[in-house]
Amino acid sequence: MSTKYIKPTESELEILQVLWSKDLASVREVHEDLAKSKDVGYTTTLKLMQIMHEKGLVKRDDSFKTHIYQAAVTRERTQKHLLGKMINTLFGGSPTELVLQALGNHKASPEELEEIQQLLNNLKNQ
């Protein structure tokens, strides 16, 4: 895959989430996981995964009767790319605005707040 980043669609991100959690999965396994939370047809899942393979978002092992898929992009790289794009387009390039919006609208647990505080402390000490 080239160094150019391919932006996944929302549906492709849902498939990637399943593959990131399972590492390897057949179309049926991905479809069954998606069907737990949304109404999606098997052929739609199959077609999306074929397109994702063509785009380079997933790898496919077709040495078996059932094709096995694996994410070709990492969760971290995808998060970093999409978050950077979001900060630039929605928050005027301000990570502070993003954090304030996120913490103002979503209740963080005491553990999450402690983790955030540790991150802030580490950033201050750099």
MIBA-875733 format. One record per atom (N, C-alpha, C): residue number from 1; residue in three letters; atom name; x, y, z. Coordinates in steps of 0.02 Angstrom, whole numbers, plus 50000, padded with zeros to 5 digits. Example, Ala and Ser with C-alpha at 12.3 -4.5 7.8 and 13.67 -1.06 7.14 Angstrom:
2
<1,ala,N,<50660,49716,50390>>
<1,ala,CA,<50615,49775,50390>>
<1,ala,C,<50660,49835,50390>>
<2,ser,N,<50642,49888,50354>>
<2,ser,CA,<50684,49947,50357>>
<2,ser,C,<50645,50002,50394>>
# end
This chain:
126
<1,met,N,<50042,49941,50000>>
<1,met,CA,<50000,50000,50000>>
<1,met,C,<50044,50062,50000>>
<2,ser,N,<50025,50113,49964>>
<2,ser,CA,<50065,50174,49959>>
<2,ser,C,<50059,50213,50024>>
<3,thr,N,<50099,50267,50030>>
<3,thr,CA,<50098,50307,50090>>
<3,thr,C,<50037,50353,50091>>
<4,lys,N,<50002,50361,50035>>
<4,lys,CA,<49942,50402,50033>>
<4,lys,C,<49888,50369,50075>>
<5,tyr,N,<49855,50409,50116>>
<5,tyr,CA,<49803,50381,50160>>
<5,tyr,C,<49737,50378,50123>>
<6,ile,N,<49703,50322,50128>>
<6,ile,CA,<49637,50313,50098>>
<6,ile,C,<49586,50321,50154>>
<7,lys,N,<49543,50371,50147>>
<7,lys,CA,<49493,50384,50199>>
<7,lys,C,<49435,50336,50193>>
<8,pro,N,<49424,50296,50245>>
<8,pro,CA,<49367,50250,50244>>
<8,pro,C,<49301,50286,50254>>
<9,thr,N,<49248,50260,50222>>
<9,thr,CA,<49181,50286,50233>>
<9,thr,C,<49157,50263,50302>>
<10,glu,N,<49100,50288,50323>>
<10,glu,CA,<49072,50269,50388>>
<10,glu,C,<49060,50193,50391>>
<11,ser,N,<49032,50165,50338>>
<11,ser,CA,<49019,50093,50337>>
<11,ser,C,<49084,50054,50337>>
<12,glu,N,<49135,50078,50302>>
<12,glu,CA,<49200,50045,50301>>
<12,glu,C,<49232,50048,50371>>
<13,leu,N,<49222,50103,50406>>
<13,leu,CA,<49249,50109,50474>>
<13,leu,C,<49217,50057,50520>>
<14,glu,N,<49152,50045,50511>>
<14,glu,CA,<49118,49995,50552>>
<14,glu,C,<49149,49926,50540>>
<15,ile,N,<49164,49910,50477>>
<15,ile,CA,<49196,49846,50460>>
<15,ile,C,<49266,49844,50489>>
<16,leu,N,<49303,49898,50483>>
<16,leu,CA,<49370,49900,50511>>
<16,leu,C,<49369,49889,50587>>
<17,gln,N,<49319,49918,50621>>
<17,gln,CA,<49313,49908,50694>>
<17,gln,C,<49308,49834,50710>>
<18,val,N,<49268,49798,50671>>
<18,val,CA,<49260,49726,50682>>
<18,val,C,<49327,49691,50670>>
<19,leu,N,<49360,49707,50614>>
<19,leu,CA,<49423,49674,50598>>
<19,leu,C,<49478,49691,50649>>
<20,trp,N,<49479,49753,50673>>
<20,trp,CA,<49528,49771,50724>>
<20,trp,C,<49517,49730,50788>>
<21,ser,N,<49455,49717,50805>>
<21,ser,CA,<49441,49680,50866>>
<21,ser,C,<49453,49605,50858>>
<22,lys,N,<49442,49579,50797>>
<22,lys,CA,<49449,49507,50786>>
<22,lys,C,<49516,49488,50755>>
<23,asp,N,<49551,49534,50725>>
<23,asp,CA,<49613,49524,50688>>
<23,asp,C,<49601,49491,50620>>
<24,leu,N,<49573,49431,50620>>
<24,leu,CA,<49557,49396,50558>>
<24,leu,C,<49483,49376,50560>>
<25,ala,N,<49448,49384,50503>>
<25,ala,CA,<49377,49365,50502>>
<25,ala,C,<49353,49353,50431>>
<26,ser,N,<49304,49309,50425>>
<26,ser,CA,<49271,49299,50360>>
<26,ser,C,<49217,49352,50352>>
<27,val,N,<49190,49357,50292>>
<27,val,CA,<49136,49404,50279>>
<27,val,C,<49077,49387,50325>>
<28,arg,N,<49062,49323,50333>>
<28,arg,CA,<49006,49301,50375>>
<28,arg,C,<49016,49325,50447>>
<29,glu,N,<49076,49318,50473>>
<29,glu,CA,<49090,49339,50542>>
<29,glu,C,<49082,49415,50550>>
<30,val,N,<49107,49452,50501>>
<30,val,CA,<49099,49525,50503>>
<30,val,C,<49025,49543,50498>>
<31,his,N,<48990,49511,50452>>
<31,his,CA,<48919,49525,50443>>
<31,his,C,<48880,49511,50507>>
<32,glu,N,<48892,49454,50539>>
<32,glu,CA,<48857,49436,50600>>
<32,glu,C,<48869,49487,50655>>
<33,asp,N,<48930,49511,50659>>
<33,asp,CA,<48947,49562,50709>>
<33,asp,C,<48910,49627,50695>>
<34,leu,N,<48910,49649,50632>>
<34,leu,CA,<48876,49711,50613>>
<34,leu,C,<48800,49705,50624>>
<35,ala,N,<48773,49646,50609>>
<35,ala,CA,<48700,49636,50614>>
<35,ala,C,<48674,49641,50685>>
<36,lys,N,<48719,49638,50735>>
<36,lys,CA,<48699,49646,50804>>
<36,lys,C,<48675,49717,50819>>
<37,ser,N,<48700,49765,50781>>
<37,ser,CA,<48684,49835,50795>>
<37,ser,C,<48651,49873,50738>>
<38,lys,N,<48647,49843,50679>>
<38,lys,CA,<48614,49878,50623>>
<38,lys,C,<48586,49828,50574>>
<39,asp,N,<48539,49851,50535>>
<39,asp,CA,<48507,49809,50484>>
<39,asp,C,<48550,49812,50421>>
<40,val,N,<48587,49760,50408>>
<40,val,CA,<48632,49758,50350>>
<40,val,C,<48628,49690,50317>>
<41,gly,N,<48627,49691,50251>>
<41,gly,CA,<48623,49628,50213>>
<41,gly,C,<48692,49597,50204>>
<42,tyr,N,<48694,49531,50200>>
<42,tyr,CA,<48758,49496,50190>>
<42,tyr,C,<48792,49519,50126>>
<43,thr,N,<48754,49525,50072>>
<43,thr,CA,<48785,49544,50008>>
<43,thr,C,<48813,49615,50011>>
<44,thr,N,<48782,49658,50051>>
<44,thr,CA,<48808,49727,50060>>
<44,thr,C,<48875,49724,50095>>
<45,thr,N,<48879,49684,50148>>
<45,thr,CA,<48943,49676,50184>>
<45,thr,C,<48996,49647,50138>>
<46,leu,N,<48978,49596,50099>>
<46,leu,CA,<49025,49566,50052>>
<46,leu,C,<49050,49617,50002>>
<47,lys,N,<49006,49654,49972>>
<47,lys,CA,<49025,49703,49921>>
<47,lys,C,<49070,49757,49951>>
<48,leu,N,<49052,49782,50011>>
<48,leu,CA,<49094,49832,50044>>
<48,leu,C,<49164,49806,50057>>
<49,met,N,<49169,49744,50079>>
<49,met,CA,<49234,49715,50094>>
<49,met,C,<49275,49704,50030>>
<50,gln,N,<49241,49688,49975>>
<50,gln,CA,<49276,49682,49911>>
<50,gln,C,<49303,49750,49889>>
<51,ile,N,<49263,49801,49897>>
<51,ile,CA,<49285,49869,49880>>
<51,ile,C,<49343,49890,49924>>
<52,met,N,<49338,49875,49989>>
<52,met,CA,<49391,49892,50036>>
<52,met,C,<49456,49857,50017>>
<53,his,N,<49451,49796,49992>>
<53,his,CA,<49511,49759,49969>>
<53,his,C,<49541,49794,49909>>
<54,glu,N,<49500,49815,49862>>
<54,glu,CA,<49524,49851,49803>>
<54,glu,C,<49558,49917,49822>>
<55,lys,N,<49531,49951,49874>>
<55,lys,CA,<49558,50015,49896>>
<55,lys,C,<49621,50006,49938>>
<56,gly,N,<49633,49946,49962>>
<56,gly,CA,<49692,49934,50004>>
<56,gly,C,<49679,49942,50078>>
<57,leu,N,<49616,49946,50099>>
<57,leu,CA,<49599,49953,50170>>
<57,leu,C,<49601,49886,50206>>
<58,val,N,<49590,49831,50170>>
<58,val,CA,<49594,49765,50200>>
<58,val,C,<49636,49719,50156>>
<59,lys,N,<49664,49668,50189>>
<59,lys,CA,<49700,49615,50153>>
<59,lys,C,<49654,49554,50152>>
<60,arg,N,<49661,49514,50099>>
<60,arg,CA,<49618,49455,50094>>
<60,arg,C,<49661,49393,50079>>
<61,asp,N,<49651,49341,50119>>
<61,asp,CA,<49684,49277,50107>>
<61,asp,C,<49632,49232,50073>>
<62,asp,N,<49643,49220,50008>>
<62,asp,CA,<49595,49178,49971>>
<62,asp,C,<49624,49109,49957>>
<63,ser,N,<49668,49086,50001>>
<63,ser,CA,<49696,49019,49992>>
<63,ser,C,<49649,48964,50018>>
<64,phe,N,<49597,48986,50054>>
<64,phe,CA,<49546,48939,50078>>
<64,phe,C,<49481,48951,50040>>
<65,lys,N,<49434,48905,50048>>
<65,lys,CA,<49369,48914,50016>>
<65,lys,C,<49336,48978,50040>>
<66,thr,N,<49339,48990,50105>>
<66,thr,CA,<49312,49051,50134>>
<66,thr,C,<49368,49102,50139>>
<67,his,N,<49358,49160,50107>>
<67,his,CA,<49409,49213,50110>>
<67,his,C,<49413,49241,50180>>
<68,ile,N,<49473,49252,50203>>
<68,ile,CA,<49485,49280,50270>>
<68,ile,C,<49514,49350,50261>>
<69,tyr,N,<49485,49397,50296>>
<69,tyr,CA,<49505,49467,50290>>
<69,tyr,C,<49541,49491,50352>>
<70,gln,N,<49584,49541,50342>>
<70,gln,CA,<49621,49573,50396>>
<70,gln,C,<49628,49647,50378>>
<71,ala,N,<49624,49689,50428>>
<71,ala,CA,<49633,49761,50415>>
<71,ala,C,<49704,49773,50389>>
<72,ala,N,<49709,49815,50337>>
<72,ala,CA,<49774,49833,50309>>
<72,ala,C,<49798,49900,50336>>
<73,val,N,<49754,49934,50372>>
<73,val,CA,<49771,49998,50404>>
<73,val,C,<49762,49989,50479>>
<74,thr,N,<49805,50023,50517>>
<74,thr,CA,<49800,50015,50589>>
<74,thr,C,<49747,50062,50618>>
<75,arg,N,<49721,50042,50675>>
<75,arg,CA,<49673,50084,50711>>
<75,arg,C,<49705,50151,50728>>
<76,glu,N,<49768,50150,50752>>
<76,glu,CA,<49802,50210,50773>>
<76,glu,C,<49812,50259,50715>>
<77,arg,N,<49834,50234,50657>>
<77,arg,CA,<49844,50278,50599>>
<77,arg,C,<49778,50308,50576>>
<78,thr,N,<49726,50267,50576>>
<78,thr,CA,<49660,50291,50555>>
<78,thr,C,<49635,50344,50603>>
<79,gln,N,<49640,50331,50668>>
<79,gln,CA,<49618,50379,50718>>
<79,gln,C,<49657,50445,50711>>
<80,lys,N,<49722,50439,50704>>
<80,lys,CA,<49765,50499,50698>>
<80,lys,C,<49746,50540,50637>>
<81,his,N,<49735,50507,50581>>
<81,his,CA,<49717,50542,50519>>
<81,his,C,<49649,50576,50526>>
<82,leu,N,<49599,50538,50548>>
<82,leu,CA,<49531,50565,50552>>
<82,leu,C,<49526,50619,50605>>
<83,leu,N,<49561,50610,50661>>
<83,leu,CA,<49559,50660,50714>>
<83,leu,C,<49593,50724,50691>>
<84,gly,N,<49649,50718,50656>>
<84,gly,CA,<49683,50778,50630>>
<84,gly,C,<49638,50816,50582>>
<85,lys,N,<49604,50778,50539>>
<85,lys,CA,<49558,50810,50490>>
<85,lys,C,<49501,50844,50527>>
<86,met,N,<49474,50811,50579>>
<86,met,CA,<49419,50839,50617>>
<86,met,C,<49440,50903,50654>>
<87,ile,N,<49499,50901,50684>>
<87,ile,CA,<49524,50961,50720>>
<87,ile,C,<49529,51019,50671>>
<88,asn,N,<49556,51006,50612>>
<88,asn,CA,<49566,51060,50563>>
<88,asn,C,<49500,51086,50535>>
<89,thr,N,<49453,51041,50520>>
<89,thr,CA,<49392,51063,50487>>
<89,thr,C,<49337,51085,50535>>
<90,leu,N,<49330,51052,50592>>
<90,leu,CA,<49275,51069,50638>>
<90,leu,C,<49295,51116,50694>>
<91,phe,N,<49359,51115,50713>>
<91,phe,CA,<49380,51153,50772>>
<91,phe,C,<49433,51205,50755>>
<92,gly,N,<49436,51225,50692>>
<92,gly,CA,<49481,51278,50672>>
<92,gly,C,<49554,51266,50688>>
<93,gly,N,<49574,51202,50689>>
<93,gly,CA,<49643,51184,50704>>
<93,gly,C,<49660,51184,50778>>
<94,ser,N,<49609,51192,50822>>
<94,ser,CA,<49622,51196,50894>>
<94,ser,C,<49606,51131,50929>>
<95,pro,N,<49658,51095,50951>>
<95,pro,CA,<49645,51034,50990>>
<95,pro,C,<49611,51050,51056>>
<96,thr,N,<49623,51110,51083>>
<96,thr,CA,<49591,51131,51146>>
<96,thr,C,<49515,51132,51137>>
<97,glu,N,<49491,51160,51082>>
<97,glu,CA,<49419,51162,51069>>
<97,glu,C,<49390,51092,51065>>
<98,leu,N,<49426,51046,51034>>
<98,leu,CA,<49403,50977,51029>>
<98,leu,C,<49396,50946,51099>>
<99,val,N,<49447,50954,51140>>
<99,val,CA,<49447,50925,51207>>
<99,val,C,<49391,50956,51249>>
<100,leu,N,<49384,51022,51247>>
<100,leu,CA,<49331,51055,51286>>
<100,leu,C,<49262,51030,51264>>
<101,gln,N,<49252,51023,51199>>
<101,gln,CA,<49188,50999,51173>>
<101,gln,C,<49176,50926,51196>>
<102,ala,N,<49227,50885,51190>>
<102,ala,CA,<49220,50814,51208>>
<102,ala,C,<49206,50806,51283>>
<103,leu,N,<49243,50841,51324>>
<103,leu,CA,<49234,50834,51397>>
<103,leu,C,<49171,50869,51421>>
<104,gly,N,<49150,50920,51386>>
<104,gly,CA,<49090,50956,51405>>
<104,gly,C,<49026,50918,51389>>
<105,asn,N,<49028,50875,51339>>
<105,asn,CA,<48968,50841,51316>>
<105,asn,C,<48965,50767,51335>>
<106,his,N,<49019,50740,51360>>
<106,his,CA,<49021,50669,51377>>
<106,his,C,<49050,50660,51447>>
<107,lys,N,<49016,50621,51488>>
<107,lys,CA,<49038,50610,51556>>
<107,lys,C,<49097,50562,51556>>
<108,ala,N,<49153,50586,51580>>
<108,ala,CA,<49213,50544,51586>>
<108,ala,C,<49214,50512,51656>>
<109,ser,N,<49237,50450,51658>>
<109,ser,CA,<49242,50415,51722>>
<109,ser,C,<49301,50442,51762>>
<110,pro,N,<49303,50431,51827>>
<110,pro,CA,<49361,50453,51866>>
<110,pro,C,<49427,50424,51839>>
<111,glu,N,<49425,50362,51816>>
<111,glu,CA,<49485,50331,51787>>
<111,glu,C,<49507,50367,51724>>
<112,glu,N,<49458,50384,51681>>
<112,glu,CA,<49475,50421,51620>>
<112,glu,C,<49502,50490,51636>>
<113,leu,N,<49472,50524,51685>>
<113,leu,CA,<49497,50590,51704>>
<113,leu,C,<49568,50585,51732>>
<114,glu,N,<49583,50533,51769>>
<114,glu,CA,<49651,50523,51795>>
<114,glu,C,<49700,50511,51738>>
<115,glu,N,<49679,50472,51689>>
<115,glu,CA,<49722,50459,51630>>
<115,glu,C,<49734,50524,51591>>
<116,ile,N,<49683,50564,51584>>
<116,ile,CA,<49689,50629,51550>>
<116,ile,C,<49737,50674,51589>>
<117,gln,N,<49730,50675,51656>>
<117,gln,CA,<49773,50716,51698>>
<117,gln,C,<49846,50694,51692>>
<118,gln,N,<49858,50629,51690>>
<118,gln,CA,<49926,50604,51682>>
<118,gln,C,<49955,50625,51614>>
<119,leu,N,<49914,50621,51563>>
<119,leu,CA,<49936,50643,51496>>
<119,leu,C,<49954,50717,51497>>
<120,leu,N,<49912,50758,51528>>
<120,leu,CA,<49926,50830,51532>>
<120,leu,C,<49990,50843,51571>>
<121,asn,N,<49999,50807,51626>>
<121,asn,CA,<50060,50815,51665>>
<121,asn,C,<50122,50797,51625>>
<122,asn,N,<50118,50742,51586>>
<122,asn,CA,<50174,50722,51544>>
<122,asn,C,<50188,50774,51491>>
<123,leu,N,<50135,50802,51461>>
<123,leu,CA,<50145,50853,51409>>
<123,leu,C,<50177,50916,51438>>
<124,lys,N,<50158,50934,51499>>
<124,lys,CA,<50187,50993,51531>>
<124,lys,C,<50261,50983,51545>>
<125,asn,N,<50281,50922,51561>>
<125,asn,CA,<50350,50907,51580>>
<125,asn,C,<50396,50895,51520>>
<126,gln,N,<50370,50898,51460>>
<126,gln,CA,<50412,50887,51400>>
<126,gln,C,<50450,50949,51381>>
# end
